[in-house]
Structures are given as structure tokens and as C-alpha cells.
Amino acid sequence: MSKVKKIRYILTAALLALTVGLAARLPFYRAAAAPAEVDVRLLFAPQTETQYTFLDTPTSIGATATELYITTAQAIRSFSFRGAETGGLDIAADKAYRHEGMTVTLERGVLQVYFGDAQTTIASGLDDFSAHGSTLYAYANDALMNAADVSVYAISENTLTDEHTHRLADTSITALATADGQAYVSIRANGTGTRDNICLLTADGTLRVCAANVPAVRAMTVSGDMLYAVSENKITAYRSVIGALIPVETLAVADVTDLVAADGYLYALTGAYAVLKTPATLSGYTELIASASAQVGFYDMPSTCITRKDKAIVADCNNHRVALVSDDGVSYLDYPFVYPTGVAVDDYGRMYVCHRINIIDVFDETGAHLYTVEAESRILDVFTDSADDVFVRTENGIGRLQNSQVQPLYTGAVEAAAVMPEGSSIYLYASGTVSRLENGVPVKVASIGGTVIDFAVDVERSIYVLDDSGMIHKYAAANNYATPSAPVQYVGYPVTDGARRLNISSIRNTLLDYGDLIVTDTKAHTVKAIDAACFAVKVIDENVQPPVDPDSPVPAPITDDSIVFYAQEDIAVYQLPRDMSPFYTIAKGRKIIVPRYNLTDTDAFSFVLVEDAENKVLLSGYVRKFRLPESARLPYVAPPSAVGTVQNDDTVVYKWPSVYAAPISGYDSLSKGTEVSLLRFVAGFIDDSGFRWYRVAVDGGEGYIYAANLSINRYQPVFERPQYNAEIVAALGRDTAQLYILDGDGNYRELENEPPLPKGTRVQVVGTFDPSLQYTQIKYFDETLGTLDCYVLTEHLKYHGVTALQIIVFVLIGVVLVLLIILIIHRFVVRRKKLTKL
């Protein structure tokens, strides 16, 4: 792609963020009454003292002794000197002056006075005015005569009295400021309009130049002996000295349109719809009020907001960034985005951001960049479904992201698209129709007139439509077709026509609740959350089967086998079958009980039980079904025996293989010697606490017995390995050794239902090994069953210890050595005595 084409694409994206408007006005339903209150909240978490207030087309700023006021095309809005909004008047004006309960306005050249319910028109054809105390000056330039008229009014008895008018020839006024009965005007100093003279208007109507040939003045204000003038890129402070204005300080700041001095500070209104606050010394400024800002927590034309993993994720278009908003505050993906317009997140936390016209960049849940996808056409949006498929809306239709490429799924006009929360159904809007995409074919579900900007779908398949006037309408689903219900008026903060995207919250935190409608407003630079109750939005399917209560009677098994899985990765557990706020994470490698695995294919979640040994509880919740593939299922095998014998009194049969599960009713205290039937289960199943379990059948259904309490095939549930001192060897033409037991009559009988031990099996010989005996008592350890005490033919044993014959030989050798030593000592003593006698 050529550089020129890329630049053209980027510029197009910027215009798209400003002008995109897609569909949804329902004229014949608009007469329906709106609710008295709609709970609308700003999704906003600033980390500065700047106040957010959208100022819709502000024109001037003024002040009383206690507050600021800003005129807009809709109202006069009042603010404290800290930036908090305190009220206002529903009066549209270009400029206003408030004095002792009276409000003077200038709108489209008409000067009016408001007092109580009275409204009086004073004059028309004016360009601007300035007032201080009880005196007001207004001027009107006469371009044809190259002159200006300055009218002086006295403010008295809640109205204006015309005192006199000064005719100023050869003058074009650019700004006006008053203080203590004096008026300063700036007039053109050259024909190009780049330089002005600031003059004092004397009582006889003459102009006295106080500062000559200064940069063209946009606005002025006076405070004491200081005059402040705004030029294109700075504010200059002039001190009045013997009739002259001497510049003493400047502050570099661009785009200021008006300013006022109050409360010891200057307050400047900017073209970016912000209010700056600076000390009278012009030592610097802070942003007191912002409509749009690049500060942390603010937005500048946000293009969309989606929710996932406890966060709201905002594509902050004109700030070229993606914001992650949570209870912990605001953070940003560290990447050079260019006009991001869409964002999506999958269950793994991977984030997909479309920007730069046709680019999708993918990040992991830590924010690390993974890879980049470049599409052949303009990407308008990106979204995921419950199966973690990633879909892309392009100018050509809908595509699926596969193998780092966008594969076409549906080709045709798509003006807006949505996916049902936690579902896999894709909905499309085009030419007044909302359709559901089935096998690549759109199936009509609703007809919508007007201009649809965006829409969203809840789990009941109700459709919420945002139109171009900021209205939201609900289409209730019935018989697989959505029909209009009474619309609800969207009352934003304030109401604007800049709403561009509509989504449904699937998380709950301090900013959002489940089902809240999320509206991104490119004009007001905000993300707004509307309470789900206002529209009866549902993200929870009330018809979903309730969870299996671990303490309730065991249900009839839905699956024949294999309800035990292991986690192939870390798995989030949710309290409800929806991807909302997880309350627990199953670590990779842990075992999971899934008692209702084979729910219908349309269900994206499975109910699970997992043992939390640290807190000594059996947790229950829901996980995404695709997290439990067949490969994670632990296979069941036939039981080692048809029956088992209870080894200890007060043995409990649990409902699930965990000591933290409840017992089955009537089976919480089995006596020693009780026989129970064994069922298929995971071979040698060990829970997270290290306990072994058997699955058994009882009258109340099926349950689980702690392996230490059950003896099977004469195995004792003792899982300490014997002290191996022998191994099985081939003998008598056989590679295996048959096992025997010694009955009460002293006879050796073959052990039934127990296979012979293969060659090489290690065992422990009980007592002393005597190779002369036909049978030898041994202990054999089985990983699953425990320890078996039995007999084998001695010929099958290779003993690694000391045998009885070896012991006899050792004893005889010892006796002989002792006798020999005694004989030697005796002879030595006898010989010694003989020598002594000699």
C-alpha cells in the first residue's frame, strides 16, 4: 500500500469517528412517555482534579463573586470555582452577565434582560458587550461606514437604561472589557487584522491608546490595575501605569476564546470546550473543566466500549489509545494506536483492537503484543462470541479471524452487528432489517425504520436500538421475531446526538452492573452506563437449569461415566452460567468434578465442583464448556472388585469424592464389615487433598468412599509401601506366581478374583525366609487397593535378605569360633602353669 493511500485511509478513519451514523429512528413510537427517571452514570475514573463536564458549543465565560457561568447554545450553566456544576438557567445565549438576580444576555445580536418570569428586549444588531457592577457597554461595528457605536447602559431596577452612545469613526472593535466605570476596547491597527491597539474609552467618547500594535486581540478582561488580553497563542498581562498598559507577563496557551478574572484567578474558555485556571501572575495553568482530554481517565471521541474480565475496555479514538477501566483505576495498552475504532476480548483475556483502517493488533491479557492482522478492506468493528471465535465487520460484510487472516463469512451490506451475550448468534442490521446469521444466511428477526446508529441483543433476544437522536428503543422478542415495545427516552448527561455505539455489560463492579446498557458518545466524549432495570435488559437466562446443589440428593446421572476432568490450563469459575466476574480460578493440573457435563450443545457453560482444600470447602460454579475438552476427561475403568468391605466403623458415603462434600442421607455411619457394590471410576483416583476414593452404589444412588475405609479383595487400605526384600521370579515353567490364602483349617487355597503376580514384582517376606517351606507369607502393595497379606510358592521368590539356613550356618560358625577360642586360651593357660613349675 502506498504512503499516500495510507494517509488517505487514516484521514478517512478520523472523519469516520466523527460522522459515522448508521440507523434507528421509530417515528410512530416516539410519542410513548419516557420514564420519570433513567439512571445514567458516566464511566469515568479520572486521576486528576479536573472536572468532566461536556460543554456543548460554549461561547463565553463570566463570573459573579461566588461562581462561574458559561453560556452555551442550550443553557447558561453555573459552576463553582472548583469546577463542579451548581445549576444554571435554561436560556440559550451567546453571552451573559448576571447581577443581583438579573441576567443580561446577548443572542444573535439581541440584548435582553431576564428577571424572574419577565423578559425584556433592550436592543438588537449588537456584536458584543461587557459589564461590571451597574454599568454595561455594548458595541456594534458598522462595516459599511468603517465605524463602531458603543452604547452605555445603566443597570437599575432590574433592567437596562440607555445612557448614551459613542460614535467611533474609522474604527473596527475586536474586543471590549470594563472595570469600575471604565471601558477598554481593542481596535484594528492595520489592514491585515494581525495587530491591534488597546485603547481606553474616555467619558467623552474619545479613544486613548494605552498599548499600541499588539497581537490581534480575541478577548480581554480587567482585574484591578491589570488588563489581560488573549491573542492567538498566548495571554498577556498588562499593568496600568499612568494611563499606559505595560506588558509584565505572558502565558503560552493556544485556542483560548474568552476569559474572566474572578476569585484571584483567571478562567479561560478554550475552543476544545475546556476551562483553564491560571493565577493572576500567569505562572502556569491547570485544566479545571474538560469536555475532552488526554489526561488519565478522560476520553476524546471514544468509539466503543466493551466489558470483559472485570474491566470496561474503551477505544479512545482521538487520543489514539485503548483504556482499561476497572475498580483499580485506569490503565492503557502500551502501543502506538492510530484512531482505534473497535475492541474485543476473548475468554483467555486476549484483546483484539482494530485501528489504522484495516489493521487488527492482538495482545495477551498482560498487554503484551502478540501479532498483527492486515485485512484487505476497511475494518469497522471486531467482536467475539461465547466460543471465542473472533468476528470482524468490514465494509464488505462479516468475516472470521482464522490463522491470522480474515476469512469471509457473509458478504453483503452490514451497517451494524452484534452478538448475543454468551451466545454464538450473530445479528446484522442493514436497510431497516435486523437479521440473525444462520449458516451464513441472514434470517429476518425485526423490521426497523429510521436511522439506526447501533443495536445490541440480550439473552432473551430482545433488541435495543440506538437512533440518531439519542433515543433507545426496545424490540421485545416473541416467537423468534422481535416486535417494538414502548421506547425509552435516552437521557444522557446531557442529551446529545453524538451517541454512536451501544453494548451490554456482562460484568459487575463499582462502575457497572450486569445488563447495563453502555453508550459511547463521540460528541460528548463520554462513555455512559444506563441501569439495566430502566430497559429490563437481561444477560441471565432465567430458564437455565439451576446448579446442582452439592448438598442436595444425588441426581440421576446424566452421563454414564467420566465426570472427572483435569484442568489443562488455568480455568475461571463463575457463579452463574455467564462470563461475568469469576470468583475462583482452577489452576492447571487440578481435578474437576463435572456432574452435568453433557448439557445441550447451545449451552456454553458446564456446572462444576472443585475442592478448595485451603478453605476446606467444595466449591460449585460454572466454567466455559470448551475449557473441558474430551482430552481432559479422565477415563473410567472397571472396579477392581464387584464388592468391597467397610474397614472402619462410622464410615461415610459422600455425594462427591471429597471429604468436604455432604454425606448421602442414611449413609453417614456405616459399620465395619458392611459390604458395598463398587462402580466404574478413575483408576486410583486421588483428590487435591491427597485422599484416595472409590465410587460405590447404595440404595440412595451412588456415592464415594474414602479408600482408607474400604477393603477390597482382602487388601488392607494401608498405603504405606512394605519393606521390599524379595521379588517374584519364574519357576515351575511359569512367569507369574499364584496368590494363596491360609484358611481356618490350615489349608492353602488360591485367592479368588486376584490375578497372579508377574515376574519382577517386588514384595516383602513376612518373618524369616525359609526356602525349605512350600509356601511363604508375603505382603504385596498395590497403588490403588493398598496392601495384600497372602502366600506364594517359595520357589517363585528370590530373597534378598538373610534366610533361615544362612542363620543356622552363621550360628554354627559362631559356635565353632567360640569353642576354638576357648581351646586356644585353655592350652595357653596350661602351658603357662608348666613353665612356672620349672
N, C-alpha and C positions, 0 to 999 in steps of 0.2 A: 504494500500500500504506500503511495507517495506521501511525502510530508504535507503537501497541500491538501490532499484528501483527508489525512488525519486531523489537520487543523480544522477543516470544514466539519468533520464529524464531531469534534469537541465543542465547537461553537453551536452546532445543532443540539448537542446534549444540554448545553446551558439554556438555550431557548426552550427546549422541551420541558425542562424542570419548571420554567416559568409559565408555559402556556398549555401544557397537556390538560385536556378536559375531555372525558370520554362520554359518559352517558347518564342520565336518570332523572327526569322530572315527571311527576304524575299529576297533571293539572286537575283532573276531576276528583282527586282525593285530597287536594291541598286544603280544602275547606274544613277538614276534620280538626277538632280542637286539640291543641297540644297540651301535654300535662303541665300542671302548675309549676312543678319543679323538675328539672332534669339535672342530675348530679354530674357535673363536668369538672374534671381535675386536670391540671397541667402535669404532664410527665416531665418533670423538671427538677434537677438536683444541682443547683449552682454551688460552687465553692468560693464565691466572692460575695461582697456586699452589694453588688449591682442588683437592682430590682428588675424583674422582667415585666414589661407592660407593652403590649403591642399598641403603637400609636398609629392609627390608620390615617395617613396623609396629614400629619401635623403641619401647621402653618406659622404659629407664633408661640412665644412663651412669655408669661408675665408673672408677677408676684404681688402678694399682699404682705403684711407684716408677719403672717403666720403660715403661709403656704404658697406653693407654686400652682399655676394653672396653665394648661396647654390647650390651644384651640385646634380642633380637627374638623373634618368635613361632616362629622356626625354630632359632635358634642364639645362642650368645654369641660375638660377633665381636671380635677384638682388632686394635688399630691403634697405630701409632707416634704420638708426639706431633706428627709432621709430617702425619699423616692417611693414611699408607699402611697398607693392611691387612696384618697379620702372621700371622694364623691365627685360631684360635678353637676352641670346643667345640660339638659337636652336641647342645646341651642347650637346650630351649625354656624360657624363664623370663620373669617379669615384672620381676625384679630379681636382681642377682647381686653377690657380694662374693668377691674372690679373695685368698687369704692363704696364703703358704708352701705352694703346691702343692695347696691345698684350695679348693674352690669351694662357696660357700653360695648357694642360690637360693631365691626365693620365686615360686611359680607357683600361681595361683588360690588363694591363701591358705595353701598348704602350704610350710613351711620345710624344706629338705632340704640335706644335705651330700654332696658328691661328692669322693671321694679315690681316685685310681686307678680300679679297677673296682668299688669299693664305693660304695653309695648308701644313705644313712640318712635316714629321715624324722624330724624333730625335733618339729614342732608343726603345727597346722592352724588355720584360722579367723583368720589374721593379715591385717592391712591393709598393713603396710609395715615395713621395718626399716632400720637404719643401723648401720654398723660402722666401727671404727677400731682398728687394732692388733689386740689379742687380746680386745676386748670388743665385743659385739653387742647392740643394743637393738632390740626388735620391739614393735609395738603393735597393738592391736585395739580398735576403737570398739564400744561396746555401745549401739546407738541406743535400745533399749527402756529401758535404765536410765540413759540420758544419762551414761554413764561411759566410761572408757577404761582398759585394762590395758596397762602397759608391762613387758615381760619383759626381764630382763638375762641374757645368756648369756656364759660364758667360753669362748673358743676354745682348746682344748687337745687334744693327742693326736688330731689330725685329726677332731675332732668338736666339738659344742657341748654345754656343760654348763649346765643351767638353774640360775642362781644364786638369783634371787628375782623376784617380780612385784610391781609397784606398782599399786595400785588408785587411779585418779584420778576422784573423783566430780565431777558437774556439769561434765564436760569432754568436748569433741569435738576430737580431734587432727587437724590438717590436714597437718603435715609434721614430719619428725624429722631431726636432724643430730647427729653425735657427733664428739668430738675429745678425745684424752688423758683418757679415762675419764669425760668429762662428756657430758651429752646436753642438747640444746636441742629444745624442742617448740613448735610454734605451735598455738594453740588458738583456737576461735571467741570473738570478743569481743562479737558482737552477734547477734541472732536472724536477721538477713538474710544472714549469711555474707560480708559485704563487708569486714569489718575483723577482724583477729586480734591476739592478744598473743603475743609471743615470750618464752618462759619457760625458765629453767634448771631442769632436774630434779635436785634435790639427792639426796644419798645416802640420806636417809630417806624419799624418795618424795614430797616436797612440791615445789610449783612456785613459783618466784620470778620475778615478772615483770621482764624486762630491757628490753623495748621494748613499749610499750602502744599499742593502737589503730592498728596499721599496716595497710596494704592487705592483703587476703587473700593468704596465702602459698601458693604452689604447691609449692615445693621450697626446700631450704636445704642449704648446705654450710659447713664450717668450715675455716679455714686460719690457724693461729697464733692471733693475738688478733682475727682478723677473722671475722665471720659474713656470709655472702651469702644474701640471700633473694630469691626470684623472685616477683613479682606478675604481674598480667595483662599489663602493658605495660612493665615495667622490671625491672632488677636493682638492688638496693640493697645497698651495703656498710656494715656496722655494725662499729664498733670497740668492743671490750670495755674499759670504763673503770670500775674499782671496782665491778664487778658489774652495771653498766648497759651496754646496747648503744646507742652513739651513732651515728646515721647520718652518714657522712662523704662518700659519693659515690653517684651513681645513673647508670645507663646505660639509655637508652631503647631497648628491644628487645621486640618482641611475640612471642607464641606459644612462649616457652620452657617446656618441660615438665619438665626435670631439669637439674642441673648438678653439676660436681665440680671441686674445686681440686686441681691437680697441676702439677708442673714449673714453679711460679711463675706459672701462668696459671689462668684459669677456662675450663672447657669446657662449653658449654651445648648441650643437645639440644633441637631445636625440633619443633613439630608438622608442619613441612614436611619432616621426615626429613633434617635437616641438623645439622651440628655447628659451632657458632660458637666462636671462640677470642678471649678478651679478656685483657689484662693485669690483674693483681690490682688495679691502680688504676682499673679501669673507664674507661680513656681512649679506648675505641673497640673495635671487634671486626672480625674477618675471618671469612669462611666457610671453615672448614678442610675439611669434608667436605660434599658436596652430593649429594642424590638427584635433585633437580630444581632448576634455577636459571635466572635470566635473564642470567647472565654470558655473555660471549662463549664460544662453543663448547659450552655446555650446552643441554639441552632441558627443556621442561616439557610432558609428554604429546605427543610428536611423533606426528603422524597418518599420515605416509607419507614414504618416501624413494625417489627415482628417480635414475638416473645418466644423464648425457649430457655430451658435450663436456669430458671430463676432470674433471667435477665430480659430487659427490653433492649432490642438492638436497633439503632436508628441510623439510617443512611443520611448523613448530614451533608446534603448535596453541595451547596455553595461554599461550605467550609472544607470540602474535599477530605472528609474523614468519616469513620464509622464509630459511633458511640455505643458503649456497653453500659447500660444504666441498671443498677441493682441497689439493694439496700445498703451496700457498702460504698455507694457513690458512683462516680462516672469515670470510666477509663476509655481509651481509644486504641484501635488496632494500629500498630506501627507500620504503616505502609503508605506510599505516595499515591493515594487515590486521585482520580480526576472525575469530578461530578458523579459520585456513586448514586445510582437510582434504584437499586434493589438489593435485598439481602435475604438469605435463608440459612437455616441451621438444621443439621440432621441430628439423629439420636446420639451420635458419637461426639457431638459438640463441634463438628467441622462447620465452618462458616463459609458461605458462598456469596461473594459480593460482585455485582455487575456494575461496571463503570467503563469510562473511555469508549462509549458507544457499543462496542462489540466484544468486550473482554469480561471474563469471569475469573477472579482470583480466589483461590481456595486456601483456607487457613485451618490449622488444628485448634483444639479447644484452648490451648495456651496462647494462641495468637500468632504462632509461627507459620510462615508462608509455606504452603505445600507445592502448589503448581498453578499454572495459568492455562486457561482455555480461551481460544480465539474463535469466535463464530463468524460465519460468512455474511451475516446480516445483523442489523441493529438489535441489541438485546434490550427489552423493555422491562422485564421482571424475571425473578427467579424464585422458586418455591419448592418445598419438599412435601411428600405425603408420609403416611404412617409407616410405610415400608422402607423409608429412607431413599426412595427414588427422587432424583433431583430433576425438576422440570424447568424449562426456560420458555418464556413468552417472547417471541421475536416479532418483527414486522411481517414475517411470513406465516406465523401460526404458533404452534406449540411443539417443542422438541424435548427430548430426554437426554440428560447428560450421561454419556456412557464412554468409558475408556478415554476420558479427557477430550471427548468430542460431543458436539450437539447433534443428535440423531433426530431427524424429523419424526414426529408422532402424529401431528394433524396439520395439514396445510390449508390455510384459509384465513379470512379476516377475523381477528380476535382483538376486541377493543379493551377487554379486561378479563382476568382469570382469577379463580380462587379454588382452594381445595378444602374439603370438609374437615373440621378439626379431628385429628386422629383417625381419619379415614383415608381412602385412596381414590375417591371420586373427584375428578377434575371438572370444574364448571367453567363455562365460557360465556362471555357476553359479546354479541355482535348484532347490529341493526335491530335493536329493540327486543332481542330474544336472549334469555338465559337458557343454556343447554348443558346437559351433563354428557361428558365424553365417555362413550361405551364402545370399547374395541376400536377406538379411533374414529367413531362416528358420533356426531353431536345429536343428542336426543332432547327435544324441547321440554323445558320444565316451567317456563314462565314467559309471558309477554309483558314488556315494559316500554312505556312511551317516554318521550322527553329525552333529556341529555344525561346519560349515566356517566358519572365520573369513575366510580369504582363500586364493588359489591363484595359481600362476604357471606358465607354459609355456615350455619351451626349444625350440631349433630342431629337435630330434628329435620334438617334440610330446609329450614326457613331461610329466606334470602333477605339480606339487609342491603338496601340500595342507597348510595350517596349520590345526590344530584348536584347540578351546577350552581344551585343557590344555597347549598349548605344544609339541605333537608336530608333526613334519613327516613326511609320508608321500609316497612317490614312486609315481606310477602310470606304468608304462612303456608307451610307445606301441607297438602291434603291429597290423598290418593295419587301420590307420586307426581303431583303437579302443584306448583306454588301459585297462590292467588293473593291479591293485595288485601292487606288489612289496613286499618286506620293508620296513617303515617304519624310519626312523632317528630315534632319540630326539633331540629338540632340547634341548641342554644349554646353556641361556643363562647369563648372568652376573649374578645367579644365575638358576635356573629360576623363571619366574613365569608366571602365567596372563594377563598383560597384553599378549601379542603380538597385534597387530591387522592388520598389513599385511605382505605377502610380495612381494618383487620380485627380479629377477635383474640383476646388474651387467653392464653392457656396456662398462665402462671398466677400465683398468688404471692404478693409481697406487700411492702408498705405503700407502694405506688399503684399496684393493680390488683384486681381480683379476677377470679375465673369468669370468663364470659364478657368482661368489659369490652365495649367497642373502642377501638383505638383509631383516632383520626389524625392524620398528618396534614398540617395546614401550611402550604408553601408561602402564602401571603402573610400570615400572622407569625410565621417562623416558630410554630409550636407543634408539640405532639399532645393530644388531648385524650383523656380516658373518660368514657361515658359509662356510668354504672349499668351493669347488665340488667338490673331489675327494671330500668326505665323502658327497656325494649323486650324484656322476657327472653333474653339471649340464653341459650343453653349449650354448654360444652360437655355436659354429662348426660349420657343416655339413661333416662330413668328406667328403661326396660331391660337394662343389662342385668344378668343374673347376679344376685348378691354373692359376696365372697363366701367361701367355705369356712365356717367358723371352726377353728381348730379344737374348740371345746364342745362342739355340738356332736350329736351322734354321727358315727361314720356314715357317709352317704354311700349309696350303691356305687360300686366302681364304674367309672365311665370308660376307663381303659382297662384292658386285660392285664397288662404288665407295664413295667418300666415307667414309674412315676418319679424315678430318681434321676436327676441330671447333675452335671458338674459345670461350673462356670468356666467357659473357655476364654473369658475376658471379664473385666470389671462390669457389673450389671447394676443399673439403677433400679430401685424398688419404689413404686408409687402406691399411695394409699387407695387410689381409685384407678379404674382401667382407662386412664388418660395420661398423656405425657405432661404432667404438671410439675409440682415441686417434689422431687424424690426425697424420701425421708431416710433412706438407707442404701448402702452400696454393698453388693455381694462381691467379695474380692475374687479375683481369678483363682481357679482351682478348688473353690469350695463347693460343697454338695448342696443341692436344692431339691426340695420335695415339691412336685408339681401335680397335685391331686386332680386337676381339671384341665389337663393339657389339651385334649382334642375338642376344644370349643369350635364353633363353626369357623369356616375359613375367613369370614368377614370380620371376626374379632381379632384385633391386633395385639391383644394382651392376654397373658395367662396368669391365673392365680397361683401363688407360690407360698411355700413355707420355708423359712430358713432359720437355723439355730443361731442365736446370738449368745454364745457361751459367756462372754464378758459380762453381760447384763442378766444372764440366767433367764432367758425368755425365748419362746418360739415365736418369731415374727411372722406376720402374714401380710401380703400385699400383692401388687401386680407388676409384672415385667413385660417388656415387649416380646412378643412370641418369637420373632426372628432371632432373638438373643439365645434361644434354646433350640438349636437345630437338632436334627436326628443324630448327628455325630456326637452331640453332648449327652445323649441318653445312655445311662449305664445299663448294660444288658442284664436281664434276669436269667437265672439258671434254676434247674430243678433242685428241690431241697435235698440236703444230704440224707434225709430220712423222712418217712411219712409222718412220724410222730416224734415228740420229744418229751422229756420228763422234767417237771419242775424240780430244781435242785434245792431251793431255799423256801422257807415259809414266808408269807406276806409278799409274794412276787406279784408285780403289777403288769397288766397288759395295757400298753399305751396305745393311743389312737394313731400316733405317728412315731417314727423311730427317733425319739428324743426324750430325755428324762424331763424336759420342760413341757412336754405335751400332757394333756389331761388323760386319766385312765378311762378305759371303756367301762361303762356302768356295769357293776356286778363283777368286775374282774380286776379289782384293785387290791386283792389279798388272796392269791392262790396258795394252797398248801403244798408242802414238799411232797413229791411223788405224784402229783396230778399230771396226767398226760394231755398234751395238746397236739393238734394237727399242724404240720408245717406247710407253707406255701412257697411258691417260687419267689426268689428275691435276689438282690445283688450278692454275688459271692463274697463272703467275708466283709459285709458292709460295716464300715466304721464311721461314726458321725464326727462332727467337728470337735467334739469334746474328747474323742479317743475311745468311745464306747462301741462295742460290737452289738449287732442286733439281728434277730430272726423275725421273719414275718409269719404269723400264725393265724389260724382260723378258729373263731369262737362263735358261740351262739349269737352274739351281738354284731356279727360281721367279721371283719378282720382287724388285726392289731399287731403290735410289735412287742417283743420281749427282749429285755437286756440279756445278752448272751451269757453273762456270768450267772444267770439264774436258770439256765436250761441245759440239761444233759441230753445228748443225742448219741445213740449207738454206743452207750457205755462211756462216752467221752466225758471227762470232767471239765467244766468250764473254767479251767485254770490255764491262763495264757502265758505263764512263765515257762520258758523253754527248759526241758530237762537237761541234766549234765551229761551230754553225749559222751559215751565211752566205747561205742561199738557201731558197726554198720552191717547192713544186710548184704550177703554175698550169694552167688549162685551155688546151689547144692542139689543133689539128687536129681540132676537133669532139669532143674527149674531155675529161672531168673527172678522169681518172686517168692516171698515167704508168706505162707498162710498164717492167719492170726487165730489164736485159740483162747478159750477161757477155761478156768478150773471150776467145775460145778460143785455142788454141795456133797456129792458122793465121791469126790476125789478124782473124777474123770475129766480128761481134756477134750473139749468139744470145739469144733470150728465156730468162729464168731460170724454170725449171720449178718447179711447186708453190709459187710465191710470188705472191701477189696484187699487182696494181699499186698504186702509192701514190696515195691520193686527193688532190684539190686541197687546198692549205693545209698539207700535210705539210712540216715543216722538215727540211732536210738540210744537209750540208756538202759544198761543191765541193772536190774534191781538186786541189791545184795552182792554176794560173791559169785563170780562166774565159775561154774564147774563144767568143763567140757565133757565130763563123763555122763552128765544127765541128758535125757532125751529132749526135755523142754526147758526153756529158760524164760524167766519172767523179765519183761521189758516195759519201758514207758516210751510211747511214741507221741510226738507233738504234731498237731495239725493246725495250720494257721487260722482256719475257720472254726473248727469244732472245739479245740482245746487239747487236753492231754488224755491219752488212752492207756490204761494199765491192762496188759494182756500177756500172752505167751507165744513164742515161736519155737520151731525145731532148732535145737542148739547148733545143728550143722549149718544153718543159714546165718550164723553170727561170726563175724570177725572181731574178736575182742581186742581192744587197745589198752586194756588195763591189766591188772595182776590176777591170774587165775588161781583156783584152789590148789592145783598140783604144784604151781610155782611157789605158792605159800608153803606147802609141805616141804618142798626141796629146800627152800630158804631156811625153814625151821631146822631140818636135819643138818644142813651145812652149819648152821649156827651152833647146834648141839655138839657136833664133831669138833668144831673150832674151840668151844669152851672146854671140852674134855682134853683136847690136845694141850691147851694152855695149862690146865691143871696138872697134867702129866709132866710137862716140862718144869713147872715150878716144883713139883714133888721131887723129881730127880735132882734138881739144883740144891734143894734143902738137904737131901740125904748125903750128897757128895760133900757138902759144906761141913756136915757133922763129922764125917770120916776124917777130913783134913784136920779138924780141930783136935781129935783124939791123938793123932800122930804128933 
